[in-house]
Amino acid sequence: MTQDTPAGFTVTVADGVQTLRLTRASKKNALTSVMYAGLREALMDGDKRTDVAAHLLLGSGGSFSAGSDVAEFAERAKGRADLSGPILDFIRQLPLVQKPLIAAVDGLAIHAYPLSYGAIFSYMISNKESGHDASDAG
């Protein structure tokens, strides 16, 4: 079953794997606040599902992720949007994911703190799987 979302990613469940594919290739899969919130929700939902044994996070178009959407950060700088909630909620959720979470990083994965979290995905996911506490990353 594939569920297309207007949020810039798709959710597919097949053979026990919930695949979350970032689909903003034209923007190097830069994450918007809507994407952060949707990905967090998808991970939480997948953890509750009996037909999901693991999560797989993928990019598209030759990029894993360029991190956070810089245009949204520009709006935040103008005082028009507070994006910290969805971003921090997502980052705090990663170490709490109960099922194995694999980031298939193929292509661009940028990290330029505090503007982007593309590389933090793989850092937090790999530390979660190795038993390290990554909740303070970022």
N, CA, C and O of each residue as an XYZ file, in Angstrom:
552
protein
N       0.841     -1.182      0.000
C       0.000      0.000      0.000
C       0.884      1.243      0.000
O       1.810      1.342      0.805
N       0.609      2.187     -0.890
C       1.337      3.455     -0.939
C       0.383      4.584     -0.619
O      -0.720      4.661     -1.159
N       0.818      5.447      0.259
C       0.026      6.622      0.621
C       0.804      7.852      0.206
O       1.837      8.160      0.802
N       0.321      8.569     -0.818
C       0.965      9.812     -1.218
C       0.539     10.914     -0.268
O      -0.629     11.014      0.108
N       1.495     11.735      0.112
C       1.178     12.841      1.006
C       1.546     14.148      0.322
O       2.516     14.194     -0.435
N       0.802     15.194      0.569
C       1.153     16.490     -0.004
C       2.340     17.114      0.723
O       2.776     18.213      0.380
N       2.856     16.421      1.714
C       3.880     16.982      2.580
C       5.300     16.831      2.044
O       6.238     17.253      2.720
N       5.503     16.251      0.866
C       6.856     16.123      0.331
C       7.506     14.784      0.599
O       8.725     14.659      0.484
N       6.727     13.787      0.951
C       7.243     12.434      1.128
C       6.105     11.443      0.907
O       4.929     11.803      0.961
N       6.476     10.199      0.659
C       5.487      9.143      0.528
C       5.741      8.103      1.608
O       6.858      7.955      2.102
N       4.689      7.394      1.959
C       4.764      6.317      2.930
C       4.285      5.049      2.232
O       3.174      5.000      1.703
N       5.137      4.023      2.236
C       4.798      2.741      1.645
C       5.059      1.654      2.676
O       6.087      1.668      3.352
N       4.132      0.718      2.796
C       4.337     -0.431      3.665
C       4.240     -1.688      2.815
O       3.223     -1.950      2.173
N       5.330     -2.464      2.827
C       5.365     -3.723      2.087
C       6.373     -4.659      2.741
O       7.463     -4.243      3.133
N       5.997     -5.908      2.851
C       6.888     -6.940      3.388
C       7.483     -6.572      4.745
O       8.647     -6.867      5.014
N       6.700     -5.939      5.587
C       7.138     -5.609      6.933
C       7.966     -4.342      7.060
O       8.419     -4.007      8.154
N       8.171     -3.629      5.951
C       8.994     -2.421      5.972
C       8.136     -1.199      5.630
O       7.458     -1.163      4.604
N       8.183     -0.217      6.501
C       7.558      1.073      6.208
C       8.635      1.952      5.591
O       9.620      2.301      6.242
N       8.434      2.303      4.326
C       9.401      3.148      3.618
C       8.887      4.573      3.580
O       7.772      4.838      3.133
N       9.724      5.491      4.060
C       9.439      6.919      4.016
C      10.397      7.511      2.996
O      11.600      7.597      3.243
N       9.861      7.920      1.847
C      10.698      8.456      0.767
C      10.458      9.951      0.627
O       9.336     10.394      0.383
N      11.528     10.720      0.787
C      11.461     12.166      0.589
C      11.294     12.429     -0.898
O      12.004     11.841     -1.714
N      10.363     13.308     -1.260
C      10.029     13.500     -2.676
C      10.099     14.958     -3.126
O       9.345     15.374     -4.006
N      10.986     15.720     -2.538
C      11.198     17.104     -2.987
C      12.536     17.189     -3.708
O      13.380     18.014     -3.356
N      12.732     16.351     -4.704
C      14.026     16.262     -5.399
C      14.458     17.606     -5.978
O      15.649     17.913     -5.998
N      13.504     18.411     -6.449
C      13.863     19.712     -7.025
C      14.459     20.652     -5.984
O      15.152     21.609     -6.328
N      14.187     20.375     -4.710
C      14.727     21.170     -3.593
C      15.739     20.352     -2.801
O      16.008     20.646     -1.636
N      16.300     19.324     -3.437
C      17.277     18.437     -2.785
C      16.699     17.816     -1.513
O      17.420     17.554     -0.550
N      15.382     17.588     -1.530
C      14.671     16.984     -0.403
C      14.828     17.781      0.894
O      14.859     17.215      1.987
N      14.926     19.096      0.751
C      14.975     19.962      1.933
C      13.672     19.790      2.704
O      12.591     19.743      2.117
N      13.786     19.696      4.007
C      12.644     19.404      4.863
C      11.916     20.667      5.303
O      12.522     21.608      5.816
N      10.614     20.667      5.094
C       9.762     21.757      5.570
C       9.210     21.376      6.941
O       9.314     20.224      7.363
N       8.631     22.336      7.621
C       8.029     22.038      8.924
C       6.904     21.016      8.778
O       6.703     20.182      9.661
N       6.179     21.078      7.677
C       5.116     20.101      7.419
C       5.714     18.703      7.254
O       5.141     17.725      7.734
N       6.865     18.603      6.576
C       7.524     17.310      6.407
C       8.010     16.759      7.738
O       7.820     15.578      8.029
N       8.641     17.612      8.553
C       9.096     17.161      9.875
C       7.933     16.584     10.672
O       8.044     15.502     11.249
N       6.818     17.308     10.703
C       5.652     16.855     11.466
C       5.092     15.557     10.887
O       4.747     14.641     11.633
N       5.001     15.478      9.567
C       4.462     14.282      8.927
C       5.351     13.061      9.100
O       4.853     11.959      9.332
N       6.660     13.245      8.990
C       7.588     12.129      9.185
C       7.530     11.626     10.625
O       7.541     10.420     10.870
N       7.470     12.543     11.554
C       7.347     12.158     12.971
C       6.090     11.327     13.182
O       6.132     10.274     13.819
N       4.987     11.800     12.651
C       3.716     11.082     12.793
C       3.781      9.705     12.133
O       3.281      8.727     12.688
N       4.391      9.626     10.957
C       4.508      8.343     10.258
C       5.349      7.346     11.057
O       5.016      6.162     11.116
N       6.422      7.811     11.663
C       7.253      6.927     12.486
C       6.478      6.440     13.713
O       6.553      5.265     14.072
N       5.747      7.331     14.343
C       4.951      6.943     15.511
C       3.868      5.943     15.116
O       3.642      4.958     15.819
N       3.199      6.194     13.992
C       2.163      5.276     13.512
C       2.758      3.921     13.151
O       2.193      2.880     13.486
N       3.915      3.936     12.457
C       4.562      2.680     12.073
C       4.953      1.846     13.274
O       4.872      0.618     13.228
N       5.372      2.489     14.338
C       5.723      1.766     15.559
C       4.521      1.030     16.149
O       4.688     -0.007     16.791
N       3.327      1.549     15.940
C       2.105      0.942     16.478
C       1.560     -0.175     15.589
O       0.771     -1.002     16.046
N       1.975     -0.203     14.329
C       1.412     -1.159     13.365
C       2.042     -2.540     13.514
O       3.257     -2.670     13.664
N       1.207     -3.558     13.473
C       1.718     -4.921     13.565
C       2.323     -5.404     12.255
O       3.095     -6.362     12.248
N       1.979     -4.749     11.136
C       2.529     -5.166      9.843
C       3.833     -4.433      9.504
O       4.366     -4.601      8.407
N       4.343     -3.634     10.422
C       5.612     -2.925     10.228
C       6.632     -3.470     11.222
O       6.430     -3.414     12.435
N       7.735     -3.997     10.685
C       8.822     -4.513     11.523
C      10.004     -3.548     11.553
O      10.821     -3.597     12.472
N      10.099     -2.668     10.546
C      11.219     -1.733     10.457
C      10.815     -0.533      9.614
O       9.881     -0.596      8.815
N      11.546      0.567      9.813
C      11.340      1.799      9.043
C      12.555      2.003      8.139
O      13.684      1.724      8.541
N      12.324      2.489      6.926
C      13.392      2.803      5.984
C      13.172      4.223      5.484
O      12.105      4.543      4.962
N      14.179      5.072      5.643
C      14.101      6.467      5.207
C      14.983      6.648      3.985
O      16.183      6.376      4.034
N      14.391      7.107      2.886
C      15.090      7.270      1.611
C      14.933      8.684      1.071
O      13.954      9.370      1.367
N      15.894      9.104      0.289
C      15.779     10.339     -0.474
C      15.284     10.023     -1.875
O      14.774      8.932     -2.132
N      15.435     10.973     -2.772
C      15.089     10.758     -4.177
C      15.834     11.783     -5.022
O      16.304     12.802     -4.515
N      15.932     11.500     -6.310
C      16.550     12.446     -7.232
C      18.030     12.678     -6.986
O      18.542     13.752     -7.300
N      18.730     11.693     -6.430
C      20.166     11.836     -6.208
C      20.550     12.536     -4.924
O      21.728     12.808     -4.692
N      19.557     12.833     -4.077
C      19.834     13.488     -2.800
C      19.110     12.759     -1.684
O      17.954     12.359     -1.827
N      19.809     12.594     -0.570
C      19.116     12.113      0.627
C      18.344     13.297      1.204
O      17.114     13.277      1.246
N      19.062     14.326      1.648
C      18.406     15.534      2.130
C      19.410     16.670      2.256
O      20.545     16.478      2.692
N      18.965     17.845      1.866
C      19.765     19.055      2.052
C      19.491     19.672      3.415
O      19.955     20.775      3.703
N      18.743     18.970      4.254
C      18.439     19.481      5.584
C      17.164     20.293      5.580
O      16.254     20.031      4.793
N      17.098     21.255      6.437
C      15.896     22.080      6.562
C      15.768     23.058      5.402
O      16.765     23.518      4.846
N      14.534     23.366      5.050
C      14.228     24.298      3.973
C      14.645     25.714      4.380
O      14.091     26.286      5.318
N      15.611     26.262      3.678
C      16.169     27.579      4.016
C      15.121     28.680      3.853
O      15.146     29.660      4.598
N      14.206     28.543      2.900
C      13.169     29.561      2.705
C      12.299     29.689      3.954
O      11.902     30.793      4.328
N      12.006     28.563      4.595
C      11.231     28.636      5.832
C      12.029     29.320      6.944
O      11.471     30.072      7.743
N      13.329     29.056      6.988
C      14.148     29.728      7.993
C      14.212     31.227      7.737
O      14.283     32.011      8.683
N      14.189     31.633      6.479
C      14.179     33.064      6.161
C      12.897     33.704      6.687
O      12.927     34.813      7.221
N      11.779     33.010      6.538
C      10.509     33.513      7.074
C      10.574     33.615      8.593
O      10.078     34.574      9.186
N      11.182     32.631      9.203
C      11.324     32.654     10.663
C      12.138     33.868     11.104
O      11.818     34.525     12.094
N      13.192     34.148     10.350
C      14.036     35.298     10.685
C      13.259     36.612     10.597
O      13.573     37.575     11.296
N      12.255     36.641      9.743
C      11.418     37.827      9.616
C      10.340     37.875     10.696
O       9.565     38.828     10.771
N      10.300     36.855     11.518
C       9.312     36.817     12.593
C       7.948     36.349     12.157
O       6.971     36.542     12.881
N       7.855     35.740     10.993
C       6.550     35.326     10.485
C       6.205     33.878     10.809
O       5.045     33.482     10.697
N       7.169     33.104     11.200
C       6.877     31.696     11.470
C       7.833     31.162     12.524
O       9.028     31.452     12.494
N       7.310     30.395     13.440
C       8.139     29.703     14.416
C       8.155     28.235     14.024
O       7.161     27.529     14.192
N       9.272     27.783     13.508
C       9.385     26.421     13.002
C      10.030     25.477     13.998
O      10.139     24.281     13.729
N      10.459     25.988     15.138
C      11.215     25.155     16.068
C      10.401     23.973     16.569
O      10.961     22.901     16.800
N       9.106     24.139     16.742
C       8.268     23.051     17.253
C       8.357     21.781     16.425
O       8.787     20.750     16.944
N       7.961     21.816     15.137
C       7.996     20.596     14.328
C       9.398     20.002     14.167
O       9.560     18.782     14.163
N      10.392     20.851     14.037
C      11.761     20.365     13.858
C      12.248     19.671     15.129
O      12.737     18.543     15.079
N      12.114     20.340     16.250
C      12.572     19.755     17.508
C      11.749     18.539     17.899
O      12.293     17.576     18.441
N      10.454     18.565     17.635
C       9.612     17.400     17.924
C      10.100     16.184     17.141
O      10.168     15.080     17.682
N      10.440     16.387     15.863
C      10.938     15.288     15.033
C      12.265     14.763     15.575
O      12.443     13.556     15.735
N      13.181     15.663     15.853
C      14.513     15.259     16.323
C      14.407     14.529     17.662
O      15.112     13.547     17.895
N      13.537     15.004     18.527
C      13.353     14.339     19.818
C      12.693     12.977     19.674
O      12.892     12.107     20.522
N      11.912     12.773     18.616
C      11.225     11.503     18.406
C      12.179     10.409     17.906
O      11.981      9.233     18.213
N      13.197     10.781     17.150
C      14.079      9.770     16.550
C      14.626      8.757     17.550
O      14.535      7.559     17.282
N      15.185      9.164     18.676
C      15.712      8.155     19.596
C      14.627      7.334     20.292
O      14.929      6.321     20.923
N      13.370      7.760     20.182
C      12.262      7.049     20.816
C      11.618      6.019     19.904
O      10.781      5.237     20.354
N      11.992      6.004     18.634
C      11.431      5.048     17.689
C      11.789      3.647     18.172
O      12.952      3.353     18.448
N      10.781      2.787     18.269
C      10.956      1.457     18.849
C      11.458      0.415     17.852
O      12.199     -0.493     18.228
N      11.070      0.534     16.616
C      11.461     -0.449     15.607
C      12.726      0.016     14.894
O      13.013      1.213     14.874
N      13.485     -0.905     14.310
C      14.703     -0.497     13.600
C      14.402      0.589     12.569
O      13.414      0.519     11.839
N      15.266      1.580     12.529
C      15.133      2.715     11.611
C      16.422      2.813     10.808
O      17.500      3.028     11.361
N      16.294      2.653      9.505
C      17.454      2.647      8.620
C      17.360      3.840      7.683
O      16.332      4.049      7.039
N      18.422      4.618      7.606
C      18.512      5.710      6.641
C      19.411      5.239      5.508
O      20.599      4.993      5.716
N      18.855      5.116      4.326
C      19.624      4.716      3.156
C      20.143      5.991      2.494
O      19.530      6.519      1.566
N      21.272      6.470      2.981
C      21.838      7.724      2.495
C      22.593      7.451      1.211
O      23.646      6.813      1.212
N      22.040      7.943      0.119
C      22.648      7.781     -1.203
C      22.584      9.140     -1.876
O      21.513      9.602     -2.269
N      23.724      9.768     -2.004
C      23.742     11.101     -2.592
C      23.932     12.153     -1.530
O      24.468     11.879     -0.456
N      23.497     13.344     -1.827
C      23.690     14.523     -0.997
C      23.046     14.381      0.377
O      21.873     14.023      0.480
N      23.810     14.659      1.431
C      23.291     14.735      2.796
C      24.064     15.851      3.484
O      25.189     15.650      3.942
N      23.455     17.018      3.553
C      24.140     18.216      4.035
C      23.818     18.472      5.498
O      22.697     18.242      5.952
N      24.814     18.950      6.228
C      24.595     19.378      7.604
C      25.354     20.688      7.806
O      26.579     20.732      7.696
N      24.622     21.735      8.096
C      25.229     23.037      8.396
C      24.472     23.617      9.571
O      23.683     24.548      9.411
N      24.708     23.074     10.744
C      23.966     23.469     11.937
C      23.952     24.980     12.090
O      24.995     25.607     11.903
N      22.828     25.594     12.419
C      21.559     24.989     12.777
C      20.577     24.903     11.621
O      19.417     24.551     11.832
N      21.007     25.213     10.412
C      20.048     25.294      9.313
C      19.608     23.966      8.734
O      18.550     23.910      8.107
N      20.358     22.904      8.909
C      19.942     21.667      8.274
C      20.255     20.449      9.117
O      21.184     20.443      9.924
N      19.461     19.428      8.908
C      19.578     18.214      9.696
C      19.717     16.964      8.829
O      19.488     15.859      9.321
N      20.079     17.102      7.573
C      20.218     15.946      6.700
C      21.186     14.919      7.244
O      20.868     13.730      7.271
N      22.347     15.341      7.673
C      23.342     14.405      8.194
C      22.997     13.919      9.587
O      23.405     12.825      9.976
N      22.253     14.712     10.347
C      21.884     14.293     11.695
C      20.980     13.070     11.638
O      21.018     12.231     12.538
N      20.150     12.955     10.570
C      19.337     11.750     10.418
C      20.209     10.519     10.590
O      19.958      9.674     11.450
N      21.244     10.433      9.753
C      22.060      9.229      9.764
C      22.823      9.095     11.073
O      23.012      7.976     11.552
N      23.267     10.194     11.666
C      23.966     10.151     12.952
C      23.058      9.584     14.040
O      23.438      8.658     14.757
N      21.854     10.147     14.158
C      20.956      9.720     15.217
C      20.478      8.295     14.994
O      20.365      7.517     15.941
N      20.199      7.954     13.743
C      19.714      6.611     13.459
C      20.807      5.590     13.743
O      20.531      4.558     14.355
N      22.036      5.848     13.317
C      23.107      4.885     13.559
C      23.409      4.769     15.043
O      23.701      3.671     15.516
N      23.349      5.857     15.790
C      23.592      5.787     17.229
C      22.458      5.090     17.956
O      22.695      4.412     18.955
N      21.235      5.243     17.480
C      20.104      4.542     18.075
C      20.318      3.048     17.944
O      20.136      2.302     18.906
N      20.703      2.610     16.757
C      20.893      1.186     16.515
C      22.088      0.626     17.278
O      22.111     -0.564     17.593
N      23.081      1.463     17.582
C      24.256      0.975     18.298
C      24.077      1.065     19.810
O      24.949      0.640     20.567
N      22.937      1.624     20.253
C      22.661      1.702     21.674
C      23.133      2.990     22.330
O      22.998      3.139     23.544
N      23.684      3.927     21.561
C      24.101      5.212     22.115
C      22.897      6.136     22.222
O      21.935      6.007     21.466
N      22.958      7.062     23.159
C      21.897      8.046     23.324
C      22.188      9.220     22.409
O      23.164      9.942     22.609
N      21.351      9.410     21.414
C      21.558     10.498     20.453
C      20.557     11.613     20.646
O      20.408     12.464     19.769
N      19.866     11.631     21.772
C      18.806     12.613     21.964
C      19.330     14.025     22.098
O      18.553     14.973     21.984
N      20.623     14.202     22.338
C      21.159     15.551     22.442
C      21.834     16.017     21.162
O      22.470     17.071     21.159
N      21.714     15.257     20.067
C      22.321     15.655     18.796
C      21.609     16.874     18.249
O      20.402     17.031     18.429
N      22.354     17.732     17.587
C      21.752     18.892     16.943
C      21.832     20.062     17.825
O      21.374     21.144     17.458
